[in-house]
């Protein structure tokens, strides 16, 4: 079962969120953090998938602060519009929105809450671990190295593609060097390998990364 709810961040800004609920009692809660394409079909499918695994999954619409109802695909025009949002993105505000989603999820379930994020959301997931103290999984977070000096409050799992032209290996090495305890997994894949709507989708890598993510989340949250 899924629905849309309204969240209120600490600064008073209201934003929408997609909520996917499991059939039975949730075993834990999970905040799903979007790429730069909004809470689109892919992000909703991620939330739906984890709901089937027993999580109450909440995907906050981070772009509501810029333009409401953003839901983009991966064609050229949509890519261009997605990129146009980048200068307006603010990691502090995005983190506030994730905190609001986490508070909603905790209140709705009374259970532990984790975060999983993709691309821009992968960086926000890292910050949720370092600043909010939440267990986190990050997929190809290109800006994480900027915050590599920050220390997670608990275990973190990060996924990167060896063929990712957007994230040089040396940037990931900065993260690992500063945080040797962080689990970093590499795949023979490019950027966005988890999204089946993108040309860079890699089924084998996506399945393996999800298996590892689910195992991590169960260990940390159940």
FENGISUL-V489967 format. One line per field, one symbol per residue. ss: DSSP state (2 for helix, 1 for strand, 0 for the rest). A space follows every 10 residues. Layout:
# FENGISUL-V489967
ss = ???
This chain:
# FENGISUL-V489967
ss = 0111111100 0001111111 0000000111 1110000100 2222222222 2200111111 0222200000 1000022222 2222222200 2222222222 2222222220 0011111102 2222222222 2000111110 0002222000 0000011111 1000000022 2222222200 0011111000 0000000000 0022222222 2222222222 20
